[in-house]
Amino acid sequence: MILYNSFTDWVVAEVLPLQRQNPTWHRLDGQSSGGNRNVVGKFRHANRTWVVHGDTRFDPVVRAYQALRNHVVPDPFVVRPAKVRYCLDLLPQLKMRKAPKYFYIYNGPV
């Protein structure tokens, strides 16, 4: 699996083509429900390596990417502590109100 130098590089190389090839998918793994901790992407951000789980949905990933691309925010993420490690979360203004997170990106091994 390729370790991309940035979130943007990963989205352009992997996520957008996957979404174009599979327009009916809501999640990166193509499943409709259930957890999936399989790593489907890796990128660097904020001096750390981040891994993306398969049950992450396209929508929050693309929202963060568009916010960066359109210069809405300089960084769409907040680093938060998780149970065992750190996770990336969207800035409050980029989240959908009253919706589950659907965004599972954790500080992971290289």
Secondary structure, 3 states (H helix, E strand, C coil): CCEECCHHHHHHHHHHHHHHHCCCCCECCCCCCCCCCCEEEEEEECCEEEEEECCCEHHHHHHHHHHHHCCCCCCCEEEEECCCCEEEEECHHHCCCCCCCCCCEEECCC
